[in-house]
């Protein structure tokens, strides 16, 4: 068994450059979608459920794309056809979003954008693991973080920059201000251009070459004993959650989470019943069977990292949903989404998002030193706690300019979240299942988003008097918990 050869910095650069375009589009979405929803008439408590389409799309799309890309080989290679196809569809979605004249049109376009971003993005994680030897994977994932940071800085600031040069920043008669329109047009061009660069300037190893490089033994058929018990547990948990939601009279969107748990349980029970009736299905599983079986027997390191991801992404989603409303209310003193002041606050949140992404781009050069000195787990813990302190500080700051300071901590956390869990995970996965397991790993990004969308609105109403800044404080606490969970991870990377 031979190891992958080291790649030059320029080769790794070309591999990761496409993330610049993907994150440009993603940053336009995260920084502006809540603002667009409010501009088109959504009340504050409705915003989380409007965001639900995005994580549900990722939950479905990423494991499918991972499974398919593991089994693809074309003239463009294994992962690159998905980069290009996703980028083309995402470009169309970005061009269409500025013409969303109604709230539900915007919600539909959020679903379309997130789905196409996931098609382009999911294989990039497996692409790095395919191409790089273990010792270079942290560098590859951190270079992805660098491009994510650079793309997000420009995209997040773009409406504010356009307003500075005189572009109209007030909502027009048919919905959105010109600053947002031109920002989304620019995002479409950057998305297609950056991903095309990676597609045209890289190569891929053929499947048989990857098998020769593989240092993790190929996984035998999974031991599915007990899968029905897991299914029954999840089904009963979902039913119990639904009954609790009904008893406590929580918002209707909370049923989405309960329903998801119950559906997963039913899928496991149904798959177990199918195996009992036709044992041959164990060796001739389709896509759903592969995903369910691989999820049931996922590596121990992946189970441990799941908790880290759950708390990390809950915090990020809290920030993305409520940052604009929180800053407008606390630092700018307004709750009117049609006012000049609110739109100024929205633009400033874009600058803050640019700041944390800029810090993330710089952190991508600092974190490797941390890893060499402290290891992956301790470095990730420190970075998550820096982000937690940053989010929690929003409740104490009154001058919007001073909000730039906590964005430094959020930037380090963001860079670390985008890189170190994948570095820890990839060393524990076989090459033949790299794509599908990277897709399954996305479940632990999507599930906390569903939790956030289901419970944050109710939490603000019942506990925090509809003051959205407390959602950021809850997010900060979640990052502290994620850091503690990192200490439980046991993996080859240390």
C-alpha positions as CSV (number, residue, x, y, z in Angstrom):
1,X,0.0,0.0,0.0
2,X,1.5,3.3,-1.1
3,X,0.7,6.8,0.2
4,X,-0.5,9.7,-1.8
5,X,2.2,12.1,-3.0
6,X,2.4,15.5,-1.5
7,X,0.9,18.3,-3.6
8,X,2.4,21.7,-4.1
9,X,0.9,24.8,-2.6
10,X,-0.4,25.9,-6.0
11,X,-2.1,22.6,-6.5
12,X,-3.9,22.8,-3.2
13,X,-4.8,26.4,-4.0
14,X,-6.5,25.3,-7.2
15,X,-8.3,22.5,-5.4
16,X,-9.8,24.9,-2.9
17,X,-10.4,28.0,-5.0
18,X,-13.9,26.9,-5.9
19,X,-14.9,27.4,-2.3
20,X,-14.5,31.2,-2.8
21,X,-17.5,31.2,-5.1
22,X,-19.6,28.8,-3.0
23,X,-19.0,30.8,0.1
24,X,-19.7,34.1,-1.8
25,X,-23.2,32.9,-2.5
26,X,-23.6,31.3,0.9
27,X,-22.6,34.5,2.7
28,X,-25.0,36.6,0.6
29,X,-27.7,34.1,1.8
30,X,-26.8,34.1,5.5
31,X,-26.2,37.8,5.8
32,X,-29.3,39.0,3.9
33,X,-32.1,36.4,3.9
34,X,-33.6,37.4,7.3
35,X,-33.4,41.0,6.1
36,X,-35.2,40.1,2.8
37,X,-37.9,38.1,4.7
38,X,-38.6,41.0,7.0
39,X,-38.6,43.5,4.1
40,X,-41.2,41.3,2.4
41,X,-43.4,41.3,5.5
42,X,-42.3,38.4,7.7
43,X,-42.9,38.9,11.4
44,X,-39.9,38.2,13.6
45,X,-41.3,35.0,15.1
46,X,-41.9,33.6,11.6
47,X,-38.3,33.9,10.4
48,X,-37.0,30.7,11.9
49,X,-39.6,28.5,10.2
50,X,-38.9,30.2,6.8
51,X,-35.3,29.2,7.2
52,X,-36.3,25.5,7.8
53,X,-36.2,24.7,4.1
54,X,-32.5,25.2,3.9
55,X,-31.4,22.6,6.5
56,X,-34.0,20.1,5.4
57,X,-32.6,20.4,1.8
58,X,-29.1,19.8,3.1
59,X,-30.2,16.8,5.1
60,X,-31.5,15.1,1.9
61,X,-29.1,16.4,-0.7
62,X,-25.7,15.9,0.9
63,X,-25.8,12.1,1.6
64,X,-27.3,11.5,-1.9
65,X,-24.5,13.6,-3.6
66,X,-21.9,11.9,-1.4
67,X,-23.2,8.4,-2.2
68,X,-23.4,9.2,-5.9
69,X,-20.0,10.9,-6.2
70,X,-18.3,7.8,-4.5
71,X,-19.7,5.8,-7.5
72,X,-19.1,8.3,-10.3
73,X,-16.3,8.3,-12.8
74,X,-16.5,10.5,-15.9
75,X,-14.1,12.5,-18.2
76,X,-14.4,15.3,-15.6
77,X,-13.5,12.8,-12.8
78,X,-15.4,11.8,-9.6
79,X,-16.3,14.9,-7.7
80,X,-15.9,17.7,-10.3
81,X,-19.1,17.0,-12.2
82,X,-21.0,17.8,-9.1
83,X,-19.0,21.0,-8.5
84,X,-19.9,22.2,-11.9
85,X,-23.6,21.1,-12.0
86,X,-24.3,22.6,-8.6
87,X,-22.6,25.9,-9.5
88,X,-24.6,26.3,-12.7
89,X,-27.9,25.8,-10.8
90,X,-26.8,28.0,-7.9
91,X,-25.9,30.8,-10.4
92,X,-29.5,30.7,-11.7
93,X,-30.9,30.8,-8.2
94,X,-28.7,33.8,-7.3
95,X,-29.8,35.7,-10.4
96,X,-33.5,35.0,-9.6
97,X,-33.4,36.0,-5.9
98,X,-33.4,39.8,-6.4
99,X,-36.7,39.4,-8.2
100,X,-38.5,37.8,-5.3
101,X,-41.5,40.1,-5.0
102,X,-43.3,38.1,-2.3
103,X,-42.3,36.4,0.9
104,X,-43.1,32.9,-0.3
105,X,-41.2,33.4,-3.5
106,X,-38.2,34.3,-1.4
107,X,-38.7,31.3,0.8
108,X,-38.8,29.0,-2.3
109,X,-35.6,30.6,-3.6
110,X,-33.9,30.0,-0.3
111,X,-34.7,26.3,-0.7
112,X,-33.4,26.4,-4.3
113,X,-30.2,28.2,-3.4
114,X,-29.4,26.0,-0.4
115,X,-30.0,22.8,-2.4
116,X,-27.7,23.9,-5.2
117,X,-25.1,25.2,-2.8
118,X,-25.1,21.7,-1.2
119,X,-24.7,19.9,-4.5
120,X,-21.6,22.0,-5.3
121,X,-20.2,22.0,-1.7
122,X,-20.5,18.5,-0.4
123,X,-18.0,16.8,-2.7
124,X,-15.4,19.5,-1.9
125,X,-14.8,18.0,1.5
126,X,-14.3,14.5,0.1
127,X,-12.2,16.0,-2.7
128,X,-9.6,17.2,-0.3
129,X,-9.5,13.8,1.5
130,X,-9.2,12.1,-1.9
131,X,-6.3,14.1,-3.1
132,X,-4.1,14.9,-0.1
133,X,-2.1,12.6,2.2
134,X,-3.1,12.7,5.9
135,X,-0.3,15.1,6.8
136,X,-1.6,17.7,4.3
137,X,-5.3,17.4,5.0
138,X,-5.4,20.1,7.8
139,X,-3.6,22.4,5.3
140,X,-6.2,21.7,2.6
141,X,-9.2,22.2,4.9
142,X,-7.7,25.4,6.4
143,X,-7.1,26.7,2.9
144,X,-10.7,26.1,2.2
145,X,-11.4,28.1,5.3
146,X,-9.3,30.9,3.9
147,X,-11.3,31.0,0.7
148,X,-14.5,30.8,2.6
149,X,-13.4,33.8,4.7
150,X,-12.3,35.9,1.7
151,X,-15.4,35.2,-0.3
152,X,-17.7,35.9,2.7
153,X,-15.9,39.1,3.5
154,X,-16.5,40.6,0.1
155,X,-20.1,39.2,-0.2
156,X,-21.1,40.2,3.3
157,X,-19.9,43.8,2.8
158,X,-21.1,44.2,-0.7
159,X,-24.5,45.8,0.1
160,X,-22.8,48.2,2.4
161,X,-20.1,49.0,-0.1
162,X,-22.7,49.6,-2.8
163,X,-24.6,51.9,-0.5
164,X,-21.4,53.9,0.1
165,X,-21.0,54.6,-3.6
166,X,-24.5,55.8,-4.0
167,X,-26.6,52.8,-4.9
168,X,-30.2,53.0,-3.5
169,X,-30.4,51.2,-0.2
170,X,-34.2,51.5,0.4
171,X,-36.7,48.9,-0.6
172,X,-38.2,49.7,-4.0
173,X,-41.8,49.4,-5.0
174,X,-41.5,45.7,-6.0
175,X,-39.6,44.6,-2.9
176,X,-35.8,44.7,-2.5
177,X,-33.3,47.6,-2.5
178,X,-30.9,47.9,-5.4
179,X,-27.9,47.2,-3.1
180,X,-29.2,43.7,-2.6
181,X,-30.1,43.2,-6.3
182,X,-26.6,44.1,-7.5
183,X,-25.0,42.1,-4.7
184,X,-26.8,38.9,-5.8
185,X,-25.9,39.5,-9.5
186,X,-22.3,39.8,-8.5
187,X,-22.5,36.6,-6.4
188,X,-23.8,34.6,-9.4
189,X,-20.8,35.7,-11.5
190,X,-18.3,34.9,-8.7
191,X,-19.9,31.5,-8.0
192,X,-19.6,30.3,-11.6
193,X,-16.2,31.7,-12.2
194,X,-14.5,30.3,-9.1
195,X,-15.9,26.8,-9.3
196,X,-15.1,26.6,-13.0
197,X,-11.4,27.5,-12.1
198,X,-11.2,24.4,-9.8
199,X,-12.9,22.2,-12.3
200,X,-10.5,23.2,-15.1
201,X,-7.3,23.4,-13.1
202,X,-7.4,20.2,-11.1
203,X,-7.2,16.4,-11.7
204,X,-8.5,13.5,-9.8
205,X,-7.2,10.0,-8.9
206,X,-9.2,7.1,-10.5
207,X,-11.1,4.9,-8.1
208,X,-8.5,2.1,-8.4
209,X,-5.7,4.5,-7.5
210,X,-7.6,5.7,-4.4
211,X,-8.0,2.1,-3.3
212,X,-4.2,1.6,-3.6
213,X,-3.6,4.7,-1.4
214,X,-6.2,3.8,1.3
215,X,-4.8,3.6,4.8
216,X,-8.1,2.8,6.5
217,X,-9.2,-0.8,5.9
218,X,-12.3,-1.2,3.7
219,X,-15.4,-1.7,5.8
220,X,-17.0,-5.1,5.7
221,X,-20.8,-5.4,5.4
222,X,-22.1,-3.5,8.5
223,X,-23.4,-5.5,11.4
224,X,-27.0,-4.4,11.5
225,X,-28.0,-6.3,14.6
226,X,-30.0,-4.0,16.8
227,X,-31.0,-1.6,14.1
228,X,-34.7,-2.2,14.9
229,X,-34.1,-1.3,18.5
230,X,-32.5,2.0,17.4
231,X,-35.4,2.5,15.1
232,X,-37.9,1.9,17.9
233,X,-36.0,4.3,20.2
234,X,-36.1,7.1,17.6
235,X,-39.7,6.5,16.8
236,X,-40.8,6.7,20.4
237,X,-38.6,9.7,21.0
238,X,-40.3,11.5,18.1
239,X,-43.8,10.5,19.4
240,X,-42.8,11.7,22.9
241,X,-41.5,15.0,21.5
242,X,-44.7,15.6,19.6
243,X,-46.8,14.9,22.7
244,X,-44.6,17.3,24.7
245,X,-45.0,20.0,22.0
246,X,-48.8,19.6,22.1
247,X,-48.9,19.7,25.9
248,X,-46.7,22.8,26.1
249,X,-48.5,24.5,23.2
250,X,-45.3,25.2,21.4
251,X,-45.1,26.7,17.9
252,X,-46.1,24.5,15.0
253,X,-42.6,24.4,13.5
254,X,-41.4,22.4,16.6
255,X,-43.3,19.4,15.1
256,X,-40.8,19.4,12.3
257,X,-38.1,18.1,14.6
258,X,-40.4,15.6,16.2
259,X,-41.5,14.4,12.8
260,X,-37.9,14.0,11.6
261,X,-37.1,11.8,14.6
262,X,-40.1,9.6,14.0
263,X,-39.5,9.3,10.3
264,X,-35.9,8.2,10.9
265,X,-37.1,5.6,13.4
266,X,-39.6,4.3,10.8
267,X,-36.9,4.1,8.1
268,X,-34.7,2.0,10.4
269,X,-37.6,-0.3,11.4
270,X,-38.7,-0.7,7.8
271,X,-35.1,-1.4,6.6
272,X,-34.8,-4.1,9.3
273,X,-38.1,-5.7,8.2
274,X,-36.9,-5.7,4.6
275,X,-33.7,-7.5,5.6
276,X,-35.6,-10.0,7.6
277,X,-37.8,-10.8,4.6
278,X,-35.0,-10.7,2.0
279,X,-31.5,-11.3,3.6
280,X,-29.9,-10.9,0.2
281,X,-30.5,-7.2,0.5
282,X,-27.6,-7.0,3.0
283,X,-25.1,-7.5,0.1
284,X,-27.2,-5.7,-2.5
285,X,-28.2,-2.5,-0.8
286,X,-29.5,0.5,-2.7
287,X,-28.6,4.1,-1.8
288,X,-31.1,4.3,1.1
289,X,-29.8,1.0,2.5
290,X,-26.2,2.1,2.2
291,X,-26.9,5.4,4.0
292,X,-29.0,3.8,6.8
293,X,-26.5,1.0,7.3
294,X,-23.4,3.3,7.3
295,X,-25.2,5.7,9.6
296,X,-25.9,2.8,12.0
297,X,-22.3,1.6,12.1
298,X,-20.5,5.0,11.8
299,X,-16.9,5.1,13.2
300,X,-16.6,6.0,16.9
301,X,-14.7,9.2,16.1
302,X,-17.6,10.3,14.0
303,X,-20.1,9.7,16.8
304,X,-18.0,11.8,19.1
305,X,-17.6,14.6,16.6
306,X,-21.3,14.6,16.0
307,X,-21.9,16.3,19.4
308,X,-19.3,18.9,18.7
309,X,-21.0,19.7,15.4
310,X,-24.5,19.8,16.9
311,X,-23.7,22.5,19.4
312,X,-21.4,24.4,17.1
313,X,-23.9,24.7,14.3
314,X,-26.8,25.5,16.6
315,X,-24.8,28.6,17.7
316,X,-24.0,29.6,14.1
317,X,-27.6,29.3,13.1
318,X,-28.7,31.4,16.0
319,X,-26.4,34.1,14.9
320,X,-27.4,33.9,11.2
321,X,-31.1,34.1,12.0
322,X,-31.1,36.8,14.7
323,X,-28.0,39.0,14.2
324,X,-29.8,41.6,12.1
325,X,-32.8,41.9,14.4
326,X,-30.6,41.9,17.5
327,X,-28.3,44.7,16.3
328,X,-31.2,46.7,15.0
329,X,-33.0,46.6,18.3
330,X,-30.0,46.8,20.8
331,X,-27.4,49.0,19.0
332,X,-29.7,51.0,16.6
333,X,-32.9,51.2,18.7
334,X,-35.4,50.1,16.0
335,X,-37.7,47.1,15.2
336,X,-39.2,48.6,12.1
337,X,-37.9,46.7,9.1
338,X,-39.0,49.4,6.6
339,X,-37.1,52.2,8.3
340,X,-33.9,53.8,7.2
341,X,-32.3,52.9,10.5
342,X,-33.2,49.2,10.2
343,X,-31.6,49.1,6.8
344,X,-28.5,50.8,8.1
345,X,-28.3,48.1,10.8
346,X,-28.8,45.4,8.2
347,X,-25.8,46.8,6.2
348,X,-23.7,47.0,9.4
349,X,-24.5,43.3,10.2
350,X,-23.1,42.6,6.7
351,X,-19.9,44.4,7.7
352,X,-19.8,42.4,11.0
353,X,-20.2,39.2,9.0
354,X,-17.4,40.3,6.7
355,X,-15.3,41.0,9.8
356,X,-15.7,37.5,11.2
357,X,-15.0,35.9,7.8
358,X,-12.0,38.1,7.3
359,X,-10.7,37.0,10.7
360,X,-11.4,33.4,9.7
361,X,-9.3,33.9,6.6
362,X,-6.4,35.1,8.7
363,X,-7.0,32.5,11.3
364,X,-6.5,29.8,8.6
365,X,-2.8,30.8,8.8
366,X,-2.7,30.8,12.6
367,X,-4.6,27.6,13.4
368,X,-1.9,25.3,11.9
369,X,0.6,26.7,14.4
370,X,-2.0,26.0,17.2
371,X,-2.5,22.4,15.9
372,X,1.3,21.8,15.8
373,X,1.6,23.1,19.4
374,X,-1.5,21.8,21.1
375,X,-3.1,19.2,18.7
376,X,-6.4,19.2,16.9
377,X,-8.7,18.8,19.9
378,X,-7.3,21.4,22.2
379,X,-7.0,23.9,19.3
380,X,-10.6,23.4,18.4
381,X,-11.7,23.9,22.0
382,X,-9.9,27.2,22.3
383,X,-11.3,28.5,19.1
384,X,-14.9,27.5,20.0
385,X,-14.6,29.2,23.3
386,X,-13.3,32.4,21.6
387,X,-16.4,32.3,19.5
388,X,-18.7,31.7,22.4
389,X,-17.3,34.7,24.3
390,X,-17.8,36.8,21.2
391,X,-21.5,35.9,20.7
392,X,-22.3,36.3,24.4
393,X,-20.7,39.8,24.5
394,X,-23.4,41.2,22.1
395,X,-25.8,41.7,25.1
396,X,-23.3,44.0,26.8
397,X,-22.2,46.2,23.9
398,X,-24.1,49.4,22.9
399,X,-21.9,51.1,20.3
400,X,-22.2,49.2,17.0
401,X,-18.6,49.9,16.1
402,X,-17.4,47.9,19.1
403,X,-19.2,44.8,17.8
404,X,-16.2,44.4,15.5
405,X,-14.2,43.2,18.5
406,X,-16.2,40.0,19.3
407,X,-16.2,39.2,15.6
408,X,-12.5,38.3,16.0
409,X,-13.5,35.4,18.3
410,X,-16.3,34.4,16.1
411,X,-13.9,34.3,13.1
412,X,-11.5,31.9,14.8
413,X,-14.4,29.7,15.8
414,X,-15.8,29.7,12.2
415,X,-12.4,28.9,10.6
416,X,-11.9,26.0,13.1
417,X,-15.4,24.6,12.6
418,X,-14.9,24.6,8.8
419,X,-11.6,22.7,9.1
420,X,-10.6,20.8,12.2
421,X,-13.6,18.4,12.6
422,X,-13.1,17.4,8.9
423,X,-9.4,16.8,9.5
424,X,-10.1,14.7,12.6
425,X,-12.8,12.8,10.7
426,X,-11.2,12.1,7.3
427,X,-8.3,10.1,8.8
428,X,-10.8,7.6,10.1
429,X,-12.7,7.0,6.9
430,X,-12.1,4.5,4.1
431,X,-11.6,6.1,0.6
432,X,-14.5,4.1,-0.9
433,X,-16.9,5.7,1.6
434,X,-15.4,9.2,1.9
435,X,-18.2,10.9,0.0
436,X,-21.2,9.2,1.7
437,X,-19.7,9.6,5.2
438,X,-19.0,13.3,4.5
439,X,-22.6,13.6,3.5
440,X,-23.8,11.8,6.6
441,X,-21.6,14.0,8.7
442,X,-23.7,16.9,7.3
443,X,-26.6,15.5,9.3
444,X,-24.9,16.9,12.4
445,X,-24.9,20.3,10.8
446,X,-28.5,20.2,9.6
447,X,-30.1,18.7,12.8
448,X,-29.0,21.7,15.0
449,X,-30.4,24.0,12.4
450,X,-33.7,22.3,12.6
451,X,-33.5,22.5,16.4
452,X,-32.8,26.2,16.2
453,X,-35.5,26.9,13.7
454,X,-38.0,24.8,15.8
455,X,-37.2,26.2,19.3
456,X,-35.5,29.6,19.1
457,X,-38.7,31.5,18.3
458,X,-40.5,29.9,21.2
459,X,-37.6,30.4,23.5
460,X,-37.4,34.1,22.8
461,X,-41.1,34.5,23.3
462,X,-41.4,32.5,26.6
463,X,-38.0,33.4,28.2
464,X,-36.6,36.5,26.7
465,X,-39.5,38.8,25.9
466,X,-38.9,38.7,22.2
467,X,-35.5,40.3,22.5
468,X,-33.4,38.6,19.8
469,X,-30.0,39.4,21.3
470,X,-30.6,36.6,23.8
471,X,-30.6,34.1,20.9
472,X,-26.9,35.2,20.4
473,X,-26.2,34.6,24.1
474,X,-27.7,31.1,23.9
475,X,-25.5,30.6,20.8
476,X,-22.4,31.6,22.8
477,X,-23.3,29.1,25.5
478,X,-23.7,26.4,22.9
479,X,-20.2,27.0,21.6
480,X,-18.8,26.6,25.1
481,X,-20.6,23.2,25.4
482,X,-19.2,22.2,21.9
483,X,-15.7,22.9,23.1
484,X,-16.2,20.6,26.1
485,X,-17.5,17.9,23.8
486,X,-14.3,18.1,21.8
487,X,-12.4,16.7,24.7
488,X,-14.4,13.4,24.3
489,X,-13.2,12.9,20.7
490,X,-10.7,10.0,20.3
491,X,-9.3,9.7,16.8
492,X,-6.1,9.0,14.9
493,X,-5.3,12.7,14.5
494,X,-4.9,13.3,18.2
